[in-house]
Amino acid sequence: MVVSVIVNLSIGPKPSVVIDFKGLENEKYYVTLLSEVSSTGPHSAIDEHRNNQRYHKGDEGYKIWEKFASYKDKDG
């Protein structure tokens, strides 16, 4: 018996960023990277992307995430 399976994968380096915040060691703070693309940034955590939602109402941090996701800069 022979079984065939199609597999798609992505190899190689991926874009990344490292941000260090100094002087906030004893503080609680929230950070996100904003993006115009709906598949990245805080938008990627909502249920528009089937089975990819990371926050639900009532979750700890939901209100903070909601503020990030609803942020509009001067370009919209």
ZIGI-V831204 format. One record per helix or strand. SS is the DSSP state (a for helix, b for strand). FROM is the first residue (numbers start at 1). TO is the last residue. If there is no record, write none. Layout:
{{SS;FROM;TO} {SS;FROM;TO}}
This chain:
{{a;41;45} {a;62;70}}
